[in-house]
Amino acid sequence: MNKIIAVIGMCGSGKSEAVKFFEQHGYKKVYFGGVVMEEMKRLGLEVNEANERMTRENLRKEFGMGAMAVKSLDKIEAFYKEANVVIESLYSWDEFKIVKEKFGESFNLLTVYTTKALRYERLAKRLFRPLTEDEARTRDYSEIEKLDKGGPIAFTDYLVINDGKLDGLNQKLNKYLQ
């Protein structure tokens, strides 16, 4: 029986690297953020932070806090029939509940955890969309307070502490697969 894993955690924890790892091991990726990009394309909107936020908020007004899950269920189900699935960018408690209700025990949460100081250091150094410490802190507050991101993290099925180099993260993820 195939599995569905949502890789979750705070910004800068290493979620994207974990998702890449699962893709390299044959998992099909469903990117919840892609729902926003597809809607922006449909509406003919330029891709920028303001349009992304507006589109995301409008989708949540129309479909609730679980909007990205609601709009991704068909894709998850299609992939699940043929392979294991990894979900990137599951944030809210409602998104978790929607996917869990549909897929039951086949669906698990894997949290990548890193201390705040190390996350902020990584975020400042990253090449794509680097963040200052103030920007990172503001984003943390927003994700916790407005997206209900803490619920899925608190309810995780498997915790990976990512406090070292990429090969260490990959070793921990290999352990999970076994």
Contacts in CASP RR format, 6 or more apart in sequence:
PFRMAT RR
TARGET T0000
AUTHOR 0000-0000-0000
METHOD contacts of the structure
MODEL  1
MNKIIAVIGMCGSGKSEAVKFFEQHGYKKVYFGGVVMEEMKRLGLEVNEA
NERMTRENLRKEFGMGAMAVKSLDKIEAFYKEANVVIESLYSWDEFKIVK
EKFGESFNLLTVYTTKALRYERLAKRLFRPLTEDEARTRDYSEIEKLDKG
GPIAFTDYLVINDGKLDGLNQKLNKYLQ
1 106 0 8 1.000
2 80 0 8 1.000
2 81 0 8 1.000
2 82 0 8 1.000
2 83 0 8 1.000
2 84 0 8 1.000
2 85 0 8 1.000
2 106 0 8 1.000
3 84 0 8 1.000
3 85 0 8 1.000
3 106 0 8 1.000
3 107 0 8 1.000
3 108 0 8 1.000
4 76 0 8 1.000
4 80 0 8 1.000
4 84 0 8 1.000
4 85 0 8 1.000
4 86 0 8 1.000
4 87 0 8 1.000
4 99 0 8 1.000
4 103 0 8 1.000
4 106 0 8 1.000
4 107 0 8 1.000
4 108 0 8 1.000
5 22 0 8 1.000
5 27 0 8 1.000
5 84 0 8 1.000
5 85 0 8 1.000
5 86 0 8 1.000
5 87 0 8 1.000
5 107 0 8 1.000
5 108 0 8 1.000
5 109 0 8 1.000
5 110 0 8 1.000
6 86 0 8 1.000
6 87 0 8 1.000
6 90 0 8 1.000
6 96 0 8 1.000
6 99 0 8 1.000
6 107 0 8 1.000
6 108 0 8 1.000
6 109 0 8 1.000
6 110 0 8 1.000
6 152 0 8 1.000
7 15 0 8 1.000
7 18 0 8 1.000
7 19 0 8 1.000
7 22 0 8 1.000
7 86 0 8 1.000
7 87 0 8 1.000
7 88 0 8 1.000
7 110 0 8 1.000
7 112 0 8 1.000
8 15 0 8 1.000
8 90 0 8 1.000
8 91 0 8 1.000
8 109 0 8 1.000
8 110 0 8 1.000
8 111 0 8 1.000
8 112 0 8 1.000
8 149 0 8 1.000
8 152 0 8 1.000
8 153 0 8 1.000
8 156 0 8 1.000
9 15 0 8 1.000
9 111 0 8 1.000
9 112 0 8 1.000
9 113 0 8 1.000
9 149 0 8 1.000
9 153 0 8 1.000
10 114 0 8 1.000
10 116 0 8 1.000
10 119 0 8 1.000
10 140 0 8 1.000
10 143 0 8 1.000
10 149 0 8 1.000
10 153 0 8 1.000
11 119 0 8 1.000
11 123 0 8 1.000
11 131 0 8 1.000
11 136 0 8 1.000
11 139 0 8 1.000
11 140 0 8 1.000
11 143 0 8 1.000
12 114 0 8 1.000
12 119 0 8 1.000
12 122 0 8 1.000
12 123 0 8 1.000
12 126 0 8 1.000
13 112 0 8 1.000
13 113 0 8 1.000
13 114 0 8 1.000
13 119 0 8 1.000
13 162 0 8 1.000
14 112 0 8 1.000
14 114 0 8 1.000
14 122 0 8 1.000
14 162 0 8 1.000
14 169 0 8 1.000
15 88 0 8 1.000
15 112 0 8 1.000
16 88 0 8 1.000
17 166 0 8 1.000
17 169 0 8 1.000
18 110 0 8 1.000
18 112 0 8 1.000
18 160 0 8 1.000
18 162 0 8 1.000
18 169 0 8 1.000
18 173 0 8 1.000
19 29 0 8 1.000
19 86 0 8 1.000
19 88 0 8 1.000
21 169 0 8 1.000
21 170 0 8 1.000
21 173 0 8 1.000
22 29 0 8 1.000
22 84 0 8 1.000
22 86 0 8 1.000
22 173 0 8 1.000
23 29 0 8 1.000
23 86 0 8 1.000
25 177 0 8 1.000
26 83 0 8 1.000
26 84 0 8 1.000
27 83 0 8 1.000
27 84 0 8 1.000
27 85 0 8 1.000
27 86 0 8 1.000
28 79 0 8 1.000
28 82 0 8 1.000
28 83 0 8 1.000
28 84 0 8 1.000
28 85 0 8 1.000
28 86 0 8 1.000
29 85 0 8 1.000
29 86 0 8 1.000
29 87 0 8 1.000
29 88 0 8 1.000
30 72 0 8 1.000
30 75 0 8 1.000
30 76 0 8 1.000
30 79 0 8 1.000
30 85 0 8 1.000
30 86 0 8 1.000
30 87 0 8 1.000
30 88 0 8 1.000
31 87 0 8 1.000
31 88 0 8 1.000
31 89 0 8 1.000
32 68 0 8 1.000
32 69 0 8 1.000
32 72 0 8 1.000
32 87 0 8 1.000
32 88 0 8 1.000
32 89 0 8 1.000
32 90 0 8 1.000
32 91 0 8 1.000
32 95 0 8 1.000
33 68 0 8 1.000
33 88 0 8 1.000
33 89 0 8 1.000
34 89 0 8 1.000
35 59 0 8 1.000
35 67 0 8 1.000
35 68 0 8 1.000
35 71 0 8 1.000
35 72 0 8 1.000
36 52 0 8 1.000
36 55 0 8 1.000
36 56 0 8 1.000
36 59 0 8 1.000
36 68 0 8 1.000
37 47 0 8 1.000
37 52 0 8 1.000
39 55 0 8 1.000
39 58 0 8 1.000
39 59 0 8 1.000
40 47 0 8 1.000
40 51 0 8 1.000
40 52 0 8 1.000
40 55 0 8 1.000
43 55 0 8 1.000
45 51 0 8 1.000
45 55 0 8 1.000
59 67 0 8 1.000
59 68 0 8 1.000
59 71 0 8 1.000
60 66 0 8 1.000
60 67 0 8 1.000
63 70 0 8 1.000
63 71 0 8 1.000
64 70 0 8 1.000
64 94 0 8 1.000
65 92 0 8 1.000
65 93 0 8 1.000
65 94 0 8 1.000
65 95 0 8 1.000
65 147 0 8 1.000
65 148 0 8 1.000
66 92 0 8 1.000
66 94 0 8 1.000
66 95 0 8 1.000
66 98 0 8 1.000
68 89 0 8 1.000
68 90 0 8 1.000
68 91 0 8 1.000
68 92 0 8 1.000
68 95 0 8 1.000
69 90 0 8 1.000
69 94 0 8 1.000
69 95 0 8 1.000
69 96 0 8 1.000
69 98 0 8 1.000
69 99 0 8 1.000
70 98 0 8 1.000
72 87 0 8 1.000
73 98 0 8 1.000
73 99 0 8 1.000
73 102 0 8 1.000
76 85 0 8 1.000
76 87 0 8 1.000
76 99 0 8 1.000
76 102 0 8 1.000
76 103 0 8 1.000
77 102 0 8 1.000
79 85 0 8 1.000
80 103 0 8 1.000
80 106 0 8 1.000
87 99 0 8 1.000
90 96 0 8 1.000
90 99 0 8 1.000
90 109 0 8 1.000
90 152 0 8 1.000
91 143 0 8 1.000
91 147 0 8 1.000
91 148 0 8 1.000
91 149 0 8 1.000
91 152 0 8 1.000
92 147 0 8 1.000
92 148 0 8 1.000
92 149 0 8 1.000
92 152 0 8 1.000
93 148 0 8 1.000
93 150 0 8 1.000
93 151 0 8 1.000
93 152 0 8 1.000
94 148 0 8 1.000
95 152 0 8 1.000
96 109 0 8 1.000
96 151 0 8 1.000
96 152 0 8 1.000
96 155 0 8 1.000
99 107 0 8 1.000
100 107 0 8 1.000
108 157 0 8 1.000
108 158 0 8 1.000
109 152 0 8 1.000
109 153 0 8 1.000
109 155 0 8 1.000
109 156 0 8 1.000
109 157 0 8 1.000
109 158 0 8 1.000
110 156 0 8 1.000
110 157 0 8 1.000
110 158 0 8 1.000
110 159 0 8 1.000
110 160 0 8 1.000
110 176 0 8 1.000
111 152 0 8 1.000
111 153 0 8 1.000
111 156 0 8 1.000
111 158 0 8 1.000
111 159 0 8 1.000
111 160 0 8 1.000
112 160 0 8 1.000
112 162 0 8 1.000
112 169 0 8 1.000
113 159 0 8 1.000
113 160 0 8 1.000
113 161 0 8 1.000
113 162 0 8 1.000
114 122 0 8 1.000
114 161 0 8 1.000
114 162 0 8 1.000
114 163 0 8 1.000
115 163 0 8 1.000
116 140 0 8 1.000
118 163 0 8 1.000
119 136 0 8 1.000
120 131 0 8 1.000
120 133 0 8 1.000
120 136 0 8 1.000
120 137 0 8 1.000
123 130 0 8 1.000
123 131 0 8 1.000
123 135 0 8 1.000
123 136 0 8 1.000
124 130 0 8 1.000
124 131 0 8 1.000
124 132 0 8 1.000
124 133 0 8 1.000
124 136 0 8 1.000
131 139 0 8 1.000
143 149 0 8 1.000
144 150 0 8 1.000
158 176 0 8 1.000
160 169 0 8 1.000
160 172 0 8 1.000
160 173 0 8 1.000
160 176 0 8 1.000
161 172 0 8 1.000
162 169 0 8 1.000
162 172 0 8 1.000
END
